[in-house]
Amino acid sequence: MADFNQMTEKLKWMPNGLAHFLEKFLRKLPSVKKEIENQTNSMVGDLESMVKPYTGIFQTHSKLPESGIDRKDILNELKKITSLEEKRWKEGLVSGAVYHGDSEHIEFLNEVYALQSQSNPLHSDLFPSASKFESEIVSMTAQMLGADKTDDEVCGVVTSGGTESILLAMKTYRDRAKEVNGIRRPNIVIPVTAHAAFDKAGEYFKIKVKRVPIDNNYQANVNAVRKAANGNTICIVGSAPHFPQGIVDPIKEMSEIARERGICFHVDACLGGFFLPWAEKLGYPVPEFDFRLPGVTSISADTHKFGYAAKGTSVILYRSTELRQYQYYTIADWPGGLYFSPTFAGSRPGALSAACWAAMLSLGEDGYRDSVQKILETAEVIKQGIGEISELTLMGDPLWVIAFESKNLDIYKVMDQMTQKGWNLNGLHKPACVHICLTLRHTQAGVAERFLSDLKESINYIKVHPSESGGMAPVYGMAASLPFKGVVRDFLKRYLDMYYKV
């Protein structure tokens, strides 16, 4: 064990290429393989009860029942499961995930969904309402994000979520760069804090991902962006804000680099697209990040986050219809007829688009502005409270996604203690920290005060019990300490295998 720890410590300081080469060799050694397997098996066993808490509580179905189960029985079981899961987010104990959560709002969206449950935008001849809903969603989102301040024909499509919006944008830029510029070995330049969906796009579409560092303010390093971009760069990416520390990148400076070099620029505003415009109108310090900047060529914004739509919708916007056409899929010689789709999916749930449209109309500008104001006022209370805890350090100057670290405590153990108290926070690493993404659920009376009180109690507990470990702390500890990144990826795959295990 001591030799294994010494070896991994040495590998951490090696160049990435050499470390990767040695990892492939060392993982074949019986002693290393055994030690990795022992550590992984231990953590997988500890996590199984978290992933499968209903084992033994509800009946398990590994195959179809011989006869159908009575619908009332099925509904009763669903009601029991829902009651077990909704308590934490209703009380405001969850970071992100459920962004609105008011019962009347949920009932309204459910009613809209029921009315449109059979709608499928693939069959627009049968459901022309889908075109109405989606075109208006796109237009309303575009106007909110600066389309009214430019002479360009800003356009877009409705997608299934932020990841699909990002994937579609990168696919669009890859195809355009190949046709227009003859680029065969494309790359994108992204800050290390950019969403993992950009790495997924790189893997799926064979695009090289060039990561650039952030500065002391947790923003993309502009000089590093300038150096990284080259003749094969098809897109530069900035976040508004990025997920880890909730900081907006220097979009203006980065997009100007792109514009001067004729490179497309994407703003990932999946998290902030329906938040920052209203924060700006309320007078908070929000830098320009949208189509008001001439270098910005696309923006992704999630309607199912602070747009308060039901889960499963997002919008990808482009500065021109010429760009958007590279996203479309069409085939003219299929024996099944003429086929075309705007996104990756063929059939899509039109009911989700209807619910998104209804959510946006029911809230209006006043509704969005008021909700943002409530969240930002709550954020000030929490940021001030964290600043008064000597063991914690607030990371940067965020608006509502509040990340904090500790120089003398294992922050993941603090997170696990918060989990024991009912909280569901986001663990982050590189650097090790935790964040809470505030939503309307946190603006309820007493939630911010409870968060700070529980946080202080969790810190005091860890100071008295520093060696106690469980939950996700060992997993993040492994990810942070092991130079064997392949081991971490293998562990995550085993986690997914466990998720689908009956």
N, C-alpha and C positions, 0 to 999 in steps of 0.2 A: 504493500500500500504506500509506504514512504517513497519507494522508487518511482511508483506511478505518479505520485504528486509532484516529485522533483522533475520528472520528465515533462509533465504537462506545463509546469511553470516555465521551463526553458523554451518550450515551443511557442508560448505566448509572445515572446520577444523576437521571434524569427519573422522575416518577410513572409507575406501571405502565400506567395508561390511556393517557397521552400517548405513552409509549414504544411501546406496542402499535400505536397509530395510525400513528406515524411509521415503524415497522417495515414495515407493509403498503405504505406509500408508497415507502420507500427500496429495498425488495427488488425493486421494478420497474425501478429505474435500471440501465441496462446495465453500468456500471462496478461497482456493488455486486453485482449478480447474478453477474458474471464472477468477482469476487474470492471470493465465497462458494462458487461452483462449484469453483474451483481448490482451495480449502482442503478442501472436502468430498471431492472426487475423490482427493486425495492420501491422506487418512486411510482412505477406503474401500479403496483399493488396498493400503495397508499391513496392513489387518485381514483381507483375504481369505484370506491364508495361514493365519491363526489360526482362521478359521471353517471352512475347507475343507482341513484338513491331509492328508486321505486321497486327494486328487486325484493320480492317477498311481500310487498305491500299490495301491489296490483297484479292481476293475472297476466302472465306472459304469453304472447302469441307468436310462435315461430312458424306457424303455417295457418292457412285459412281454416276457420272452424267448419265442421261438417254442415252445420246449419247456421244461418245468419243469426247474430245476436240481436236481441230486441233493441230497437233504437233508444228507448227510454233508459235502458241499462247503460248503453254506450254514452249517452248524454250525462247520466249521473256520474259515471267515472270521469268524464272530461271536466265536470264541475268540481269534483274533488281535487283533481290534479291542478286545475286553475287556481283553486283556493289556496293550495300549498305554495304556488309559485308567485302569486300576485302580491303577497303581503309586503315583501321587501321593496318592490318598486313603488307600490302605492304609498308607502311611508316615506319615500324619498331616500332610501338607503343604497341606491344603485347609481353608479357612475354611467352617464349616458343611457344607452339601450332603449329606455322608454322616455320619450322627450316631452310629451304632453301629459297623457295619463288621466285626464279628467273624465269621469264616468259618462257625462253627457256628451262630450266630444267623441268618445269611443262608440257610444250607442248610435250617434249620428252617422259615423263612418260605417259602422256595421249595417245600418239600414240602407245606406247608399250601395254598399257592396251587395247586399241581398237583391236589390232591384236590378243590378247589372251583372249578376253572377254568371250568366251564360255568354256574356260578351267576349269576343275574341278579335282583336285588331287585325289578325291575319285575314279575316273575312270581312274586310271593310265594306263590301257590298251588302252584307247582311247587317252589319253594325256600323252604319255611318256615324253614329254618335261618338265612336272611338276617335275618329278624326277631329271632331269638335273638341272633345276633352283634351286630347294630347296637344293639338295645335295651340289651344289657349293656355295650357300649362306652360308650354315652351315660351310663348309670347310674354306671359306675365312674368316669368322668371327672367327672361332677357331684359325686359324693361327695368326690372329691379336691379339688374347688374350692369347698368350703363348703356344699354342699347339705344336709349333715347338721347344719349349724348354723342352719338356718332352717326355719320352718314352711311356707314356700312350696313349691309342687310344681315344683321345678326339672326341666326336661325339655330335649330337643334332638333333633338328627338328626346322622347321619354324612354328611360332604360329601367332595368330591374334593381339598380343600386349603384353605389359609388364605384365599386370595382368594375362593373360592366361599363360605366361611363368612361373610366380611365382606360380600360382595355380598348374600347372602341376608338378613342382619340389617338392612342398610340398606333393602332392598326391603320387608321386614316393617314397619319403622318408617314408611316412606313410606305404605304402604297403610293401616296402622292410624291414622296421623295424619289421613289424608283421611277415613276413615269415622267415626272417633270425634270428632275435633276440627275437621273441616271445613277442614283446611289444604290449600290448593291451590298454594302456592309454598313448598315445604319447603326447609329448610336443615339442614346438620349442622355442628357446631363441632368442629374437630379441631386438635391441635397441628401445627406444620409438620413435626414428626418422625414423624407418624402414617404408616402404610404407604400406599403408592401405590394399594392396592386401594380405599381410600376415595374417592380422586379418580376412579378408574374407575367406582365406584358412582355418583358424582355425574354423570359423563358418560352412563352407560348409562340411569340412571333419572330424569334431569332434576331432580337435587337440587343446590341451590346449596351449595358447599363454602366454609365460612368458616374460614380458617386463623388460628390465634393463635400468637404467638411463644413461645419457651422462655426460661427464665431462665439465670443463670450456672451453674446446676447441671445444665443440659440437661433440665430438667423443664418441662412445660407451665406457662405463667404463669397462675396461678389468677385473678388479677384480670382478665386479658384474656379468660379464658373467661367470667367473670361478665358482662362488658360485651358480649361477642359474642352471647350467647344472647338470643333474643327470642321473640315470640309465634309465629313460624314455625319455630322450631327443633324438629326431630323427634328429634334425638339428639345427645348430647355424647359424645365419644370420648376415651379414655385408653389408653395402652399399658403393658404389663407384661411385658417392657420394650419400648421402641421399638427398631427395627432399627439406626439409625445409631450411637448411642453406648451402646446397651444399658442405658439408665437407665429405671427405673420412674417413670411420672408420678405426681403426687400424687392417686391415685385416690380416696382418702377424701374430700378436700376437693372435688374436681371432681364426684364422684357426689352429694355433699350439695347442691351447687348445682342439679343436675338434679332431685333428689328434691323439694327445696323448691318448684321451679317446675313440677312435674308433667311433666318431660321425661325420656325414656328415656336410659339411659346404657350404652354398650357398652365393655367392656374387651377390647382386642386382646391376648390372651395366646397368640397363635399361637406365638410363640417361647418364652415362659416358662411356659405353662400346665402342662407336665409337668416343669418344673425348679424353679420358685420354691417350690411346696409342700414339696418335700423339702429345699431349702436352708433354709427356715424351721425345719423339724424338726431340722436339724443345728445350729441356733443362729445362723445368719447373719442379718444385719439386713434382713429382708424386710418391707416395709409391707403391711398388709392391702390386698388388691386384688380379692377374689373375692366370692361371694354372702354372706359374713358382713357385708358392707356393704349396708344396706337400699336404697341408691340404685342399685346395680348391677342392671341388668335383663337383660343378656346378656353372654356371654363366648365368644370364639373361642379354641380351643386345638388345636394341630396334633399329632395322634398320629404323623404321619410325620416329626416332628423328634425331640424328646427323649422321645416316646412309643415310639420305636424300632420303629415299624411300617414296612412297605414303603411306598414313595412312592405318594401318591395318596389319603390319607385325612386328615380333620380332623373336628373336632366343633364345632358351634355350639349353645350352651346358652342357654335362656331361663328367666326366673324363673317363668313360668306357661305353662300350655297355651294360655291365651287369646292370649298373644303368639305362640306358635309357629304357631297356626292361620293367621295372616296370611302365613306363609311358604309354605304349601301351595298347590299348583295343582290345581284340580279342574274338570272340564267334564262336564255332565250331558246334553247334547243332541247329542253327536257321533255320526254314523252308525256309527262304528267301535266304539261301545260306551261304557261308563263309563270315564273315564280320569282318573287322579290320580297325582301324584308329589310327594314331599316336597322335592325340590331342583330345580335347573335341568335336570338330565339326566333322560332317560327310562330307557333301559337303562343299567345301571351294573355294574361288575365286582364281583360278590359275593365273588370270591376275595380281593380287597383287604380287604374288611371282615372276612373270616374270618382273614386273616393279621394284621390289626390286633388282633382279639380274642385270637388266640393269643399275640401278642407281649406284650400286657398281662398275660395270665394267667401266662405263663412267667417274666416278670420279677418281678411282685409288688411289694409295697412295699419289701422289702429290696433288690431289684434296682435299683429307681429311686433309692432313697436312696444306695446304694453308688456308683452311677455318678455321681451329682451330687457326692458327696464327692470322688471322684477328679478330676473336672473342676475343682472349686473349688480344690483343692490345687494343681493345675497352674496355674490362673489366678494364684494368689498369686506363684508363681515368675516368671511372665511379666510381671506388673504391676510387681514389684520390679525386674526387669531393665530394663524400659523406663524406669522412673523414674531409673535410673542412667545413661541415655544423654542427654547434655546437649543434643543436637540435637532431641530429641523431647519432647513434652508429652502426658501421659496425660490423656484427656478425661473429666472427672468421676470418679466412684468406682464403676465398674461391677463386677459380680460375675464374669461369664464372657464377655461380648461386649466385647472390649477395643479401644477406638478411641484413636488417637494422631495428633497433628499435628506440624508443624514450623514454627517461626517464620522460619527462615533457609534452608530447603531446599525444593525442589519435592518434596512428599511423593509425588506420582504417579510421579516418576522413581525414587524409592526403591522404590515398589511394583513398578515394572517390573524393577528389578534383582533384587528378590525373586522375581519371575516367572522370570527367567533362572536362578535357583538352584533352580527347581522348585516354588516356593510359589504358591498361588492364594489371594490375599487380596481383600477387598472394598474397592474405591475408593468414596469418598463425597465429596460436596461440599456447600457452604453450611453450614459451612465445609469447606475442603479437608482431608481426613483419610483415614485407612485404618483398617479394623478387621479383627480376626480373631475369629471366633465359635468358641470352643473346644468340642470334642466328645470322645467317648471315644477317638477316634483320636489326639488330642494327649496323652493320658495315658500313652502308651507311653514306655518308658525312652529318654531322650535327646532326645525331640522338642522339648521346651521349650528345652533348652540349644542345640539346633541352630538353632531359630528366632531366639534372641537373638544367637547368633554370626553367622548370615547377615544379620541386620538391621544389625549393626554394620559388617560388611563392605560391605553395600550403601550405607550412609551414607558410608563412607570413599570408595567408588568415585565417588559423585555429587559429593563435595567436590572430587575431582581432575578429574572430567569433567562440569562443570556444564551444558555446552551439549548433551550427548548426549541424544537423545530418540527414543522409539519406543514400540511397543506401545500401551497405553491412555493413556499420559500426554498425548499431543496431544488425544485425545478429551475427557478431563476438563478439560484446559486450555481447550479451545474452549467447553465447557459453562459453565465458570466465568467466562470473560471476555466472551463474546458477549452483548449485550443482546437479540439476535435469537433469542428462545426458539423461534420457529417454525423457524428454521434447525436448531437442535438436534433438534427433533422430526422434521424431515424427514430428518436424518441417521440417526436411530434407525430410521425406516421403511426407509431404504435398507439398513441393517444386516439388518433382517428379510427384505427382498427377497433379500439375499445368502444368508441362511440357507436359503431355499427354492430357491435356484438349483442345478440339477444340473450 
